[in-house]
Amino acid sequence: MNAVKTVLVTLLAGVLSIGIAVLGERWLGKSEPRLPSQAAGDGPLYSLPAWELPDLEGRTVSSADWSDKLVVLHYWATWCEPCVEQLALLEESRRQHAEAPVQFVGIAIDRPEDLARFLAEKPIAYPVLLGGVNAISISQRLGNHLQGLPFLVIFDRSGQRVFQRTGPFTGKELAARIERGMTPNRASAEGRPTGRF
């Protein structure tokens, strides 16, 4: 199987899994994290949504905690092999930017027990939040039109979305996007993403 077919099969499996998870949560009637105040509409989001999501300990983490930082959001799941492969790149980038105003955040599209088991074996040094149906909907409005995983979105220090990508990325690409996001530019000032890899 060539690389394109592998990526397409992985993307299709991810989309199907997310769809099953969404339907399962609705069917089971699980409660959702609080909806972002900016997320009430249906249009695209060009800035960091004002939202609150829980972590595994049940603490609520607010996006307001990341003001004046470049924010790197990584939507992923423990069952998504390309997502898991990206974690090492994100951790390396986090270490490289430890002194910079950069906040890495994982949004796991997982059941809490699966995420807890994964993190017990492979801890992650940045916050990992539990995403549900609302988080998936927000990812679509942030540019993840296929609702695939992994999904990376970067916001500059003023909270403007400057990049989004569905699918794997390299460490070099991530470093370039973070450096570009640290530099104010006209596109981000207008609230429009500056592009894709």
LINRADA-V831651 format. One record per residue. N is the residue number from 1. RES is the residue in three letters. SS is DSSP state (hx for helix, st for strand, lp for the rest). PSI is psi as a letter, one per 30 degrees, with the letter a starting at -180 (none if undefined). NEAR is the number of other C-alpha atoms within 8 Angstrom. Layout:
BEGIN
N;RES;SS;PSI;NEAR
N;RES;SS;PSI;NEAR
END
This chain:
BEGIN
1;MET;lp;k;4
2;ASN;lp;l;5
3;ALA;hx;e;6
4;VAL;hx;e;6
5;LYS;hx;e;8
6;THR;hx;e;9
7;VAL;hx;e;8
8;LEU;hx;e;8
9;VAL;hx;e;8
10;THR;hx;e;9
11;LEU;hx;e;11
12;LEU;hx;e;9
13;ALA;hx;e;8
14;GLY;hx;e;11
15;VAL;hx;e;12
16;LEU;hx;e;8
17;SER;hx;e;8
18;ILE;hx;e;10
19;GLY;hx;e;8
20;ILE;hx;e;8
21;ALA;hx;e;8
22;VAL;hx;e;10
23;LEU;hx;e;8
24;GLY;hx;e;8
25;GLU;hx;e;10
26;ARG;hx;e;8
27;TRP;hx;e;6
28;LEU;hx;f;6
29;GLY;lp;h;6
30;LYS;lp;k;6
31;SER;lp;l;4
32;GLU;lp;l;8
33;PRO;lp;l;10
34;ARG;lp;k;7
35;LEU;lp;k;10
36;PRO;lp;k;10
37;SER;hx;e;8
38;GLN;hx;f;7
39;ALA;hx;g;9
40;ALA;hx;f;7
41;GLY;lp;a;5
42;ASP;lp;f;6
43;GLY;lp;l;5
44;PRO;lp;l;7
45;LEU;lp;k;9
46;TYR;lp;g;10
47;SER;st;l;9
48;LEU;lp;j;10
49;PRO;lp;k;10
50;ALA;lp;j;10
51;TRP;lp;l;11
52;GLU;st;k;12
53;LEU;st;l;12
54;PRO;st;l;12
55;ASP;st;a;12
56;LEU;lp;f;10
57;GLU;lp;f;5
58;GLY;lp;g;6
59;ARG;lp;k;7
60;THR;st;k;8
61;VAL;st;k;10
62;SER;st;k;10
63;SER;hx;f;11
64;ALA;hx;f;7
65;ASP;hx;f;6
66;TRP;hx;g;10
67;SER;lp;k;9
68;ASP;lp;g;8
69;LYS;lp;l;12
70;LEU;st;k;17
71;VAL;st;k;14
72;VAL;st;j;12
73;LEU;st;k;11
74;HIS;st;j;12
75;TYR;st;k;12
76;TRP;st;l;14
77;ALA;lp;l;12
78;THR;lp;f;12
79;TRP;lp;f;4
80;CYS;lp;j;12
81;GLU;hx;e;7
82;PRO;hx;e;10
83;CYS;hx;e;13
84;VAL;hx;e;11
85;GLU;hx;e;8
86;GLN;hx;f;10
87;LEU;hx;e;8
88;ALA;hx;e;8
89;LEU;hx;e;10
90;LEU;hx;e;10
91;GLU;hx;e;10
92;GLU;hx;e;8
93;SER;hx;e;11
94;ARG;hx;e;10
95;ARG;hx;e;7
96;GLN;hx;f;6
97;HIS;lp;g;9
98;ALA;lp;e;7
99;GLU;lp;f;4
100;ALA;lp;l;5
101;PRO;lp;i;8
102;VAL;st;k;11
103;GLN;st;j;10
104;PHE;st;k;12
105;VAL;st;k;12
106;GLY;st;k;12
107;ILE;st;j;12
108;ALA;st;k;13
109;ILE;lp;i;12
110;ASP;lp;l;11
111;ARG;lp;k;6
112;PRO;hx;e;8
113;GLU;hx;e;6
114;ASP;hx;e;9
115;LEU;hx;e;11
116;ALA;hx;e;9
117;ARG;hx;e;8
118;PHE;hx;e;10
119;LEU;hx;f;9
120;ALA;hx;e;7
121;GLU;hx;e;6
122;LYS;lp;i;6
123;PRO;lp;k;7
124;ILE;lp;k;8
125;ALA;lp;f;5
126;TYR;lp;l;8
127;PRO;st;k;9
128;VAL;st;k;11
129;LEU;st;l;13
130;LEU;st;j;13
131;GLY;lp;k;13
132;GLY;lp;a;11
133;VAL;hx;e;9
134;ASN;hx;e;10
135;ALA;hx;e;8
136;ILE;hx;e;11
137;SER;hx;e;8
138;ILE;hx;e;9
139;SER;hx;e;12
140;GLN;hx;e;11
141;ARG;hx;f;12
142;LEU;lp;g;11
143;GLY;lp;f;9
144;ASN;lp;i;13
145;HIS;lp;e;8
146;LEU;lp;f;6
147;GLN;lp;h;10
148;GLY;lp;l;13
149;LEU;lp;k;15
150;PRO;lp;l;14
151;PHE;st;k;15
152;LEU;st;k;13
153;VAL;st;k;13
154;ILE;st;k;14
155;PHE;st;k;16
156;ASP;lp;a;15
157;ARG;lp;f;12
158;SER;lp;g;9
159;GLY;lp;g;13
160;GLN;st;k;15
161;ARG;st;k;17
162;VAL;st;f;16
163;PHE;st;k;13
164;GLN;st;k;15
165;ARG;st;k;11
166;THR;st;k;10
167;GLY;lp;l;11
168;PRO;lp;l;9
169;PHE;lp;l;7
170;THR;lp;l;7
171;GLY;hx;e;9
172;LYS;hx;e;6
173;GLU;hx;e;9
174;LEU;hx;e;10
175;ALA;hx;e;9
176;ALA;hx;e;8
177;ARG;hx;e;9
178;ILE;hx;e;10
179;GLU;hx;e;8
180;ARG;hx;e;8
181;GLY;hx;f;13
182;MET;hx;f;9
183;THR;lp;j;6
184;PRO;lp;k;9
185;ASN;lp;l;6
186;ARG;hx;e;6
187;ALA;hx;e;10
188;SER;hx;e;14
189;ALA;hx;f;9
190;GLU;lp;f;6
191;GLY;lp;g;11
192;ARG;lp;k;11
193;PRO;lp;k;12
194;THR;lp;f;8
195;GLY;lp;a;7
196;ARG;lp;l;6
197;PHE;lp;none;4
END
